[in-house]
């Protein structure tokens, strides 16, 4: 199986300034993604693994280069650098511009430093072991539910449940998950079709919920560093 791993990250950030090139526990944040990629490649030698970086950040390019991991550089185009660009469009652009031929494309988000090689393996195999599936993406069990705990302002300016099914027990509502944006796996043939993600037949891989927090603020980053210290000490690094 030939797999293209992608890192897609643009310069700047409105939540946490320059978060993709920030430090995490004293080292560049991107090193944790590069480390898990190297460990995955070392453990699963039956896979042919290659890495591509899609960015418009010169600083991130230099950080990845300094880590010593071979990668193919795809320069982020201006039309794919805005706030409203969906991730799949960038992943597809990366894949179509690479020089190799691949069976699967797996995207690893930089803001998920606690993702493990087992998570990556699980997500890839979830997609690979189902002939009908076009891909898989990582999720967590939700801490809040739109059927019970989440509300929105209604047309009369008062607040009501996001989904009003008048359910009184969790057994009455569908099982839901939080998409955590940590891992996306797509079959290469699906990406060639130019469809949106949910036009395809997608499966999920469930990650530990404390492994992924959206790092959109300094508070998020500090909290993730505390969690990281705990998990790495518990699991011998």
GIMOFEN-V503073 format. One record per residue. N is the residue number from 0. RES is the residue in three letters. PHI is phi in degrees with one decimal (none if undefined). BURIAL is + if it has 16 or more other ideal C-beta (glycine too) atoms within 10 Angstrom, else -. D_FIRST is the distance of its C-alpha to the first C-alpha in Angstrom with 2 decimals. Layout:
n=N res=RES phi=PHI burial=BURIAL d_first=D_FIRST
n=N res=RES phi=PHI burial=BURIAL d_first=D_FIRST
This chain:
n=0 res=UNK phi=none burial=- d_first=0.00
n=1 res=UNK phi=-105.5 burial=- d_first=3.79
n=2 res=UNK phi=-125.0 burial=+ d_first=6.45
n=3 res=UNK phi=-94.7 burial=+ d_first=10.10
n=4 res=UNK phi=-93.6 burial=+ d_first=12.56
n=5 res=UNK phi=-118.7 burial=+ d_first=16.00
n=6 res=UNK phi=-119.5 burial=+ d_first=19.48
n=7 res=UNK phi=-119.1 burial=+ d_first=22.04
n=8 res=UNK phi=-149.7 burial=+ d_first=25.61
n=9 res=UNK phi=-97.0 burial=+ d_first=28.88
n=10 res=UNK phi=-74.6 burial=+ d_first=32.10
n=11 res=UNK phi=75.6 burial=- d_first=34.83
n=12 res=UNK phi=-170.6 burial=+ d_first=35.05
n=13 res=UNK phi=-82.4 burial=- d_first=37.91
n=14 res=UNK phi=-76.1 burial=- d_first=37.52
n=15 res=UNK phi=-116.2 burial=+ d_first=37.04
n=16 res=UNK phi=-56.4 burial=- d_first=37.85
n=17 res=UNK phi=53.3 burial=- d_first=35.01
n=18 res=UNK phi=-62.3 burial=+ d_first=32.94
n=19 res=UNK phi=-70.8 burial=+ d_first=29.63
n=20 res=UNK phi=-116.4 burial=+ d_first=31.33
n=21 res=UNK phi=-76.5 burial=+ d_first=33.48
n=22 res=UNK phi=-87.5 burial=- d_first=33.60
n=23 res=UNK phi=-132.8 burial=+ d_first=32.38
n=24 res=UNK phi=52.6 burial=- d_first=34.30
n=25 res=UNK phi=89.8 burial=- d_first=35.30
n=26 res=UNK phi=-131.2 burial=- d_first=32.05
n=27 res=UNK phi=-55.0 burial=+ d_first=30.36
n=28 res=UNK phi=-54.0 burial=+ d_first=28.55
n=29 res=UNK phi=-64.6 burial=+ d_first=25.37
n=30 res=UNK phi=-62.2 burial=+ d_first=25.14
n=31 res=UNK phi=-68.2 burial=+ d_first=24.12
n=32 res=UNK phi=-69.7 burial=+ d_first=21.03
n=33 res=UNK phi=-67.2 burial=+ d_first=20.26
n=34 res=UNK phi=-63.4 burial=- d_first=21.01
n=35 res=UNK phi=-70.4 burial=+ d_first=18.66
n=36 res=UNK phi=-65.3 burial=+ d_first=15.81
n=37 res=UNK phi=-62.6 burial=+ d_first=16.82
n=38 res=UNK phi=-65.9 burial=- d_first=17.18
n=39 res=UNK phi=-63.0 burial=+ d_first=13.78
n=40 res=UNK phi=-63.0 burial=+ d_first=12.23
n=41 res=UNK phi=-70.8 burial=- d_first=14.82
n=42 res=UNK phi=-79.3 burial=- d_first=14.34
n=43 res=UNK phi=-102.2 burial=- d_first=10.62
n=44 res=UNK phi=-72.5 burial=- d_first=10.23
n=45 res=UNK phi=-76.4 burial=- d_first=7.38
n=46 res=UNK phi=-97.4 burial=- d_first=5.20
n=47 res=UNK phi=-94.3 burial=- d_first=6.14
n=48 res=UNK phi=-109.3 burial=+ d_first=8.56
n=49 res=UNK phi=-137.2 burial=+ d_first=11.38
n=50 res=UNK phi=-121.2 burial=+ d_first=14.48
n=51 res=UNK phi=-129.9 burial=+ d_first=16.93
n=52 res=UNK phi=-111.7 burial=+ d_first=20.42
n=53 res=UNK phi=-115.2 burial=+ d_first=22.47
n=54 res=UNK phi=-157.9 burial=+ d_first=26.08
n=55 res=UNK phi=-110.9 burial=+ d_first=29.69
n=56 res=UNK phi=-99.4 burial=+ d_first=30.73
n=57 res=UNK phi=-66.2 burial=- d_first=31.69
n=58 res=UNK phi=-66.2 burial=- d_first=32.17
n=59 res=UNK phi=-66.1 burial=+ d_first=28.66
n=60 res=UNK phi=-56.2 burial=+ d_first=27.32
n=61 res=UNK phi=-67.7 burial=- d_first=29.52
n=62 res=UNK phi=-62.4 burial=+ d_first=28.52
n=63 res=UNK phi=-65.0 burial=+ d_first=24.79
n=64 res=UNK phi=-62.2 burial=- d_first=25.76
n=65 res=UNK phi=-67.2 burial=- d_first=28.06
n=66 res=UNK phi=-72.5 burial=+ d_first=25.42
n=67 res=UNK phi=83.0 burial=- d_first=23.92
n=68 res=UNK phi=-92.0 burial=+ d_first=20.25
n=69 res=UNK phi=-59.5 burial=- d_first=18.88
n=70 res=UNK phi=-153.0 burial=+ d_first=18.31
n=71 res=UNK phi=-102.4 burial=+ d_first=18.89
n=72 res=UNK phi=-96.1 burial=- d_first=22.01
n=73 res=UNK phi=-116.6 burial=+ d_first=22.58
n=74 res=UNK phi=-71.7 burial=- d_first=26.25
n=75 res=UNK phi=-67.6 burial=+ d_first=27.09
n=76 res=UNK phi=-81.1 burial=- d_first=29.39
n=77 res=UNK phi=-56.1 burial=- d_first=32.73
n=78 res=UNK phi=-70.3 burial=- d_first=32.05
n=79 res=UNK phi=-108.7 burial=+ d_first=29.04
n=80 res=UNK phi=-107.9 burial=- d_first=31.02
n=81 res=UNK phi=-82.2 burial=- d_first=33.42
n=82 res=UNK phi=-69.3 burial=- d_first=33.84
n=83 res=UNK phi=-100.9 burial=- d_first=33.13
n=84 res=UNK phi=-84.0 burial=+ d_first=29.73
n=85 res=UNK phi=-78.2 burial=- d_first=27.02
n=86 res=UNK phi=-63.2 burial=- d_first=23.81
n=87 res=UNK phi=-61.4 burial=+ d_first=21.57
n=88 res=UNK phi=-61.9 burial=- d_first=23.43
n=89 res=UNK phi=-73.7 burial=+ d_first=22.65
n=90 res=UNK phi=-61.0 burial=+ d_first=18.91
n=91 res=UNK phi=-63.1 burial=+ d_first=18.90
n=92 res=UNK phi=-59.8 burial=+ d_first=21.12
n=93 res=UNK phi=-62.3 burial=+ d_first=18.90
n=94 res=UNK phi=-60.3 burial=+ d_first=15.81
n=95 res=UNK phi=-68.6 burial=- d_first=18.09
n=96 res=UNK phi=-96.7 burial=- d_first=19.73
n=97 res=UNK phi=-77.0 burial=+ d_first=16.88
n=98 res=UNK phi=-91.3 burial=- d_first=16.54
n=99 res=UNK phi=-89.2 burial=- d_first=12.82
n=100 res=UNK phi=-112.5 burial=- d_first=10.59
n=101 res=UNK phi=-134.2 burial=+ d_first=7.85
n=102 res=UNK phi=-88.1 burial=- d_first=6.29
n=103 res=UNK phi=-135.2 burial=+ d_first=7.84
n=104 res=UNK phi=-121.3 burial=+ d_first=10.88
n=105 res=UNK phi=-122.2 burial=+ d_first=12.35
n=106 res=UNK phi=-96.6 burial=+ d_first=16.01
n=107 res=UNK phi=-117.1 burial=+ d_first=17.97
n=108 res=UNK phi=-75.9 burial=+ d_first=21.71
n=109 res=UNK phi=-66.6 burial=+ d_first=23.96
n=110 res=UNK phi=-88.5 burial=+ d_first=26.60
n=111 res=UNK phi=-126.6 burial=+ d_first=24.68
n=112 res=UNK phi=-69.7 burial=+ d_first=25.38
n=113 res=UNK phi=-100.2 burial=+ d_first=25.23
n=114 res=UNK phi=-66.4 burial=+ d_first=21.67
n=115 res=UNK phi=-111.6 burial=+ d_first=19.96
n=116 res=UNK phi=-66.0 burial=+ d_first=16.59
n=117 res=UNK phi=-67.1 burial=- d_first=17.10
n=118 res=UNK phi=-62.9 burial=+ d_first=17.61
n=119 res=UNK phi=-64.2 burial=+ d_first=14.37
n=120 res=UNK phi=-59.4 burial=- d_first=12.45
n=121 res=UNK phi=-63.9 burial=+ d_first=14.74
n=122 res=UNK phi=-67.3 burial=+ d_first=14.34
n=123 res=UNK phi=-63.4 burial=+ d_first=10.55
n=124 res=UNK phi=-72.4 burial=- d_first=10.93
n=125 res=UNK phi=-58.7 burial=+ d_first=14.04
n=126 res=UNK phi=-75.1 burial=+ d_first=12.43
n=127 res=UNK phi=-70.3 burial=+ d_first=9.46
n=128 res=UNK phi=-88.1 burial=- d_first=12.16
n=129 res=UNK phi=-124.4 burial=- d_first=14.54
n=130 res=UNK phi=-64.2 burial=- d_first=14.31
n=131 res=UNK phi=-82.3 burial=- d_first=17.22
n=132 res=UNK phi=-71.8 burial=+ d_first=16.19
n=133 res=UNK phi=-95.3 burial=+ d_first=15.50
n=134 res=UNK phi=171.5 burial=+ d_first=14.67
n=135 res=UNK phi=-151.6 burial=+ d_first=16.22
n=136 res=UNK phi=-141.7 burial=+ d_first=18.51
n=137 res=UNK phi=-83.0 burial=+ d_first=20.36
n=138 res=UNK phi=-140.9 burial=+ d_first=23.96
n=139 res=UNK phi=-132.3 burial=+ d_first=26.83
n=140 res=UNK phi=-67.7 burial=- d_first=29.79
n=141 res=UNK phi=-77.3 burial=- d_first=32.59
n=142 res=UNK phi=-90.3 burial=- d_first=35.80
n=143 res=UNK phi=-133.1 burial=- d_first=37.72
n=144 res=UNK phi=-122.3 burial=+ d_first=37.74
n=145 res=UNK phi=-68.0 burial=+ d_first=38.88
n=146 res=UNK phi=-85.1 burial=+ d_first=40.75
n=147 res=UNK phi=-127.6 burial=+ d_first=42.85
n=148 res=UNK phi=-103.0 burial=- d_first=42.61
n=149 res=UNK phi=-107.4 burial=- d_first=41.84
n=150 res=UNK phi=-126.7 burial=- d_first=44.63
n=151 res=UNK phi=-139.2 burial=- d_first=45.28
n=152 res=UNK phi=-75.1 burial=- d_first=48.48
n=153 res=UNK phi=-88.5 burial=- d_first=49.74
n=154 res=UNK phi=-63.5 burial=- d_first=51.86
n=155 res=UNK phi=-93.1 burial=- d_first=55.03
n=156 res=UNK phi=74.3 burial=- d_first=53.78
n=157 res=UNK phi=-102.5 burial=- d_first=53.49
n=158 res=UNK phi=-102.8 burial=- d_first=50.31
n=159 res=UNK phi=-140.0 burial=- d_first=48.57
n=160 res=UNK phi=-57.4 burial=+ d_first=45.20
n=161 res=UNK phi=-58.1 burial=- d_first=42.23
n=162 res=UNK phi=-121.2 burial=- d_first=41.70
n=163 res=UNK phi=-100.5 burial=- d_first=45.00
n=164 res=UNK phi=-103.9 burial=- d_first=44.50
n=165 res=UNK phi=56.3 burial=- d_first=47.46
n=166 res=UNK phi=-81.9 burial=- d_first=45.32
n=167 res=UNK phi=-116.6 burial=- d_first=46.88
n=168 res=UNK phi=-142.2 burial=- d_first=44.10
n=169 res=UNK phi=-62.9 burial=- d_first=40.35
n=170 res=UNK phi=-65.5 burial=- d_first=40.00
n=171 res=UNK phi=-88.9 burial=- d_first=41.30
n=172 res=UNK phi=-116.5 burial=- d_first=38.58
n=173 res=UNK phi=-63.7 burial=- d_first=34.86
n=174 res=UNK phi=-71.3 burial=- d_first=32.42
n=175 res=UNK phi=-124.2 burial=- d_first=31.25
n=176 res=UNK phi=-140.8 burial=- d_first=28.87
n=177 res=UNK phi=-95.2 burial=- d_first=28.84
n=178 res=UNK phi=-72.3 burial=- d_first=25.90
n=179 res=UNK phi=-104.0 burial=+ d_first=25.62
n=180 res=UNK phi=65.0 burial=+ d_first=23.45
n=181 res=UNK phi=-76.5 burial=+ d_first=21.53
n=182 res=UNK phi=-135.6 burial=+ d_first=17.91
n=183 res=UNK phi=-123.7 burial=+ d_first=16.68
n=184 res=UNK phi=-122.8 burial=+ d_first=13.28
n=185 res=UNK phi=-130.4 burial=+ d_first=13.06
n=186 res=UNK phi=-70.5 burial=+ d_first=11.09
n=187 res=UNK phi=-58.5 burial=+ d_first=11.52
n=188 res=UNK phi=-61.7 burial=- d_first=13.73
n=189 res=UNK phi=-67.0 burial=+ d_first=15.95
n=190 res=UNK phi=-62.8 burial=+ d_first=16.66
n=191 res=UNK phi=-66.3 burial=- d_first=17.85
n=192 res=UNK phi=-77.9 burial=- d_first=20.48
n=193 res=UNK phi=73.6 burial=- d_first=22.38
n=194 res=UNK phi=-84.7 burial=- d_first=23.17
n=195 res=UNK phi=-77.4 burial=- d_first=24.14
n=196 res=UNK phi=-57.4 burial=+ d_first=22.06
n=197 res=UNK phi=-89.9 burial=- d_first=24.24
n=198 res=UNK phi=-74.4 burial=- d_first=24.46
n=199 res=UNK phi=-91.6 burial=+ d_first=21.04
n=200 res=UNK phi=-95.3 burial=- d_first=20.35
n=201 res=UNK phi=-107.2 burial=+ d_first=19.49
n=202 res=UNK phi=-110.6 burial=+ d_first=19.12
n=203 res=UNK phi=-121.8 burial=- d_first=20.18
n=204 res=UNK phi=-123.1 burial=+ d_first=19.33
n=205 res=UNK phi=-89.9 burial=- d_first=22.65
n=206 res=UNK phi=-100.2 burial=+ d_first=23.28
n=207 res=UNK phi=-62.8 burial=- d_first=26.52
n=208 res=UNK phi=-65.6 burial=- d_first=29.00
n=209 res=UNK phi=-77.4 burial=- d_first=30.50
n=210 res=UNK phi=-79.9 burial=+ d_first=27.21
n=211 res=UNK phi=-137.5 burial=+ d_first=27.42
n=212 res=UNK phi=-124.7 burial=+ d_first=30.55
n=213 res=UNK phi=-70.2 burial=- d_first=30.82
n=214 res=UNK phi=-85.5 burial=+ d_first=32.22
n=215 res=UNK phi=-117.0 burial=- d_first=34.69
n=216 res=UNK phi=-151.6 burial=- d_first=37.78
n=217 res=UNK phi=-63.2 burial=- d_first=39.09
n=218 res=UNK phi=-62.9 burial=- d_first=39.82
n=219 res=UNK phi=-57.8 burial=+ d_first=36.20
n=220 res=UNK phi=-64.7 burial=+ d_first=35.11
n=221 res=UNK phi=-64.2 burial=- d_first=37.83
n=222 res=UNK phi=-66.3 burial=- d_first=36.98
n=223 res=UNK phi=-64.1 burial=+ d_first=33.27
n=224 res=UNK phi=-65.3 burial=+ d_first=34.37
n=225 res=UNK phi=-63.2 burial=- d_first=36.61
n=226 res=UNK phi=-64.0 burial=- d_first=33.86
n=227 res=UNK phi=-61.6 burial=+ d_first=31.49
n=228 res=UNK phi=-58.5 burial=- d_first=34.21
n=229 res=UNK phi=-66.0 burial=- d_first=34.71
n=230 res=UNK phi=-66.2 burial=- d_first=31.13
n=231 res=UNK phi=-70.1 burial=- d_first=30.43
n=232 res=UNK phi=-70.8 burial=- d_first=33.73
n=233 res=UNK phi=-69.4 burial=- d_first=33.09
n=234 res=UNK phi=-107.6 burial=- d_first=29.66
n=235 res=UNK phi=55.5 burial=- d_first=30.71
n=236 res=UNK phi=80.3 burial=- d_first=29.00
